[in-house]
Amino acid sequence: MTDNKTVNREMFNDVMVPNYNPASMVPVKGEGARVWDQKGREYVDFAGGIAVNCLGHCHPAMVSALQEQSQKLWHLSNVFTNEPAIRLAKKLTEVTFADRVYYANSGAEANEAALKLARRWAIEKHGEHKQQIIAFTKGFHGRTFFTVTVGGQPAYSDGFGPKPGAIEHVDYNNIDALKELISDKTCAVMMEPLQGEGGVVTPDVEFVKAVRELCNENDALLIFDEVQTGFGRTGSLYAYEQLGVTPDILTSAKALGGGFPIGAMLTTTEIAEHLKPGTHGSTYGGNPLACAVSEAVFDVVNTKETLDGVKQREQWFKEQLIAINEKYNVFSEIRGQGLLLGAAMNEEYEGRARDFLLAGQEHGVMVLIAGANVVRFTPSLVISEEDIKEGLQRFEKAVAQVVGQ
Ligand SMILES: Cc1ncc(COP(=O)(O)O)c(C=O)c1O
């Protein structure tokens, strides 16, 4: 028998598959941008569940949507539809380029659907020769075998036997490389409109516009993976709005549920037609609990107040991180957009981002890394100015510890 007193981090190693190596403490409670662990220690949360908790922990609008739906209907499967799923799809299609929504449970699954749809569209419209998928090195699209192969990081996709085929990569921001590779055999180009896991790398707007043009010239679909950038993270509901480039398919997850697992693929009617009944599906996709929570998140995030607030918070973060760097000289650059920010290590601290993450935990602030060289910040979109200040003061102590001051 186990109870809460005997459950601890050591036990994790005995009972879990060792594909994760979580922090040494076990969080038990969260409120807004603060988290408490089993020992009652409190942390400022700048990690946000990896860009998921867009309204912080236990936001009242989410709690009440979940409570209300939990007393009505939990699950049906797609043999039936449900009201929250239809309402959320209506909202998403009203405010985006998309006319149609497919629900999944995660980012990887939304991307898997996008890739399968693109292949189906190309094969049905043009024939079997049009199968090539082009994506970008250092991209990240999830961990199913299709999506991890499309993601441009062999460390994640190698060692599992034969990979799905007809997938090629070029460097992000290198339009000449794409121009050379793309042809009438290309079925889709998949990209993040700001690479998150790959190091918080912002694309040149001209590059993204040129990708769109090349897709048009070759009748290839442009898929934007907005799993990390979407749902307010960069200061607009989706990042494509600020780029002025409209994709053919867009995927959303993470912040879409604010902490409740849900993913979605958005597209036009014409493209959507190629997934006829029976061609793709998911038992849980469109689950009423997930959709009810997501709808509540949407109503808070898709407001001028929240989206303008993201831009304001970006400024606060950037100013204070720059000030920390002026004192300690550890970063080469503070980059990113909205509340998807990265502090890149300078030469002296190359490869040591994790040291800052670990020191942060010791000083009561949760941050992320994006590769070995970037400390990443993806906090709640509605985090208070006070929490930002407090968290960055703690982070400064962590920086001082790493540099030995
Ligand atoms: C851009 C992007 N796509 C897809 C995924 C995969 O999402 P999930 O872990 O929900 O499958 C991630 C996760 O980090 C991501 O950042």
The ligand as a Tripos MOL2 file, in Angstrom:
@<TRIPOS>MOLECULE
LIG
   16    16     1     0     0
SMALL
NO_CHARGES

@<TRIPOS>ATOM
      1 C1          6.3550   22.8520  -31.9930 C.3       1 LIG1
      2 C2          5.9450   21.5980  -31.3010 C.ar      1 LIG1
      3 N1          5.2670   20.6730  -31.9970 N.ar      1 LIG1
      4 C3          4.8510   19.5340  -31.4240 C.ar      1 LIG1
      5 C4          5.1370   19.2460  -30.1150 C.ar      1 LIG1
      6 C5          4.6750   17.9430  -29.5180 C.3       1 LIG1
      7 O1          3.6000   18.1720  -28.6670 O.3       1 LIG1
      8 P1          3.1410   17.0260  -27.6410 P.3       1 LIG1
      9 O2          4.2690   16.8360  -26.6910 O.co2     1 LIG1
     10 O3          1.8850   17.5610  -27.0320 O.co2     1 LIG1
     11 O4          2.8970   15.7900  -28.4600 O.co2     1 LIG1
     12 C6          5.8660   20.1730  -29.3590 C.ar      1 LIG1
     13 C7          6.2180   19.8720  -27.9610 C.2       1 LIG1
     14 O5          7.1270   20.4020  -27.3930 O.2       1 LIG1
     15 C8          6.2740   21.3870  -29.9630 C.ar      1 LIG1
     16 O6          6.9780   22.2900  -29.2950 O.3       1 LIG1
@<TRIPOS>BOND
     1     1     2 1
     2     2     3 ar
     3     2    15 ar
     4     3     4 ar
     5     4     5 ar
     6     5     6 1
     7     5    12 ar
     8     6     7 1
     9     7     8 1
    10     8     9 2
    11     8    10 1
    12     8    11 1
    13    12    13 1
    14    12    15 ar
    15    13    14 2
    16    15    16 1
@<TRIPOS>SUBSTRUCTURE
     1 LIG1         1 GROUP 0 **** ****
